[in-house]
Amino acid sequence: MNKQSENKTLPPANLSVPNGAQWLGIGQTKMWALIRDGEIKAVRLGSRTLLPLAELQRFQSRLVNGEAA
């Protein structure tokens, strides 16, 4: 198996804000509010704001358990 086909099977480590919002099923405005309020931790890479997939999964788990906004 070559490297290019291996990369296609890995989930992304980070998502853009629009993609992260879509992943959670919320709007971008709500996503920015969650980031601003510290509910979801984002990282900056140059001018981009990225959401670690693990952070989105953590937030989703908190939602399911009734612990998050």
C-alpha positions in Angstrom: 0.0 0.0 0.0 1.5 3.4 -0.9 1.5 6.4 1.3 -1.2 8.3 -0.6 -3.8 5.6 -0.2 -2.9 5.2 3.5 -3.6 8.9 4.1 -7.1 8.5 2.6 -8.1 6.1 5.4 -7.1 8.3 8.3 -9.7 10.7 9.8 -8.6 14.3 9.9 -6.8 15.4 13.1 -8.3 18.9 12.8 -11.4 20.4 11.2 -12.1 23.9 10.0 -14.7 25.8 12.0 -17.4 25.3 9.2 -16.6 21.6 9.0 -16.5 21.2 12.8 -19.9 22.9 13.1 -21.3 20.6 10.5 -19.8 17.6 12.3 -21.7 18.6 15.5 -24.8 19.6 13.5 -24.8 23.2 14.7 -24.3 26.5 12.9 -21.0 28.4 12.6 -22.3 31.3 14.8 -22.9 28.8 17.6 -19.5 27.2 17.0 -17.7 30.5 17.3 -19.7 31.2 20.5 -18.6 27.9 22.0 -15.0 28.6 21.1 -15.3 32.2 22.6 -16.8 30.8 25.8 -14.1 28.1 26.2 -16.5 25.2 25.7 -14.5 24.0 22.7 -10.8 24.6 22.4 -9.5 25.7 19.1 -5.9 26.0 17.8 -4.4 28.5 15.4 -2.2 27.6 12.5 -1.2 30.7 10.8 -4.4 32.6 10.0 -6.5 29.4 10.3 -8.6 28.4 13.3 -8.7 24.6 13.6 -10.7 22.3 15.8 -9.0 19.1 16.9 -11.3 16.2 16.2 -10.5 14.8 19.7 -11.8 18.1 21.2 -15.1 17.9 19.2 -15.5 14.2 20.3 -14.9 15.3 23.9 -17.5 18.0 23.6 -20.0 15.6 22.0 -19.5 13.1 24.8 -20.2 15.9 27.3 -23.4 16.8 25.4 -24.6 13.1 25.5 -23.9 12.9 29.3 -25.7 16.2 29.9 -22.5 18.1 31.0 -22.2 20.7 28.3 -24.0 23.8 27.1 
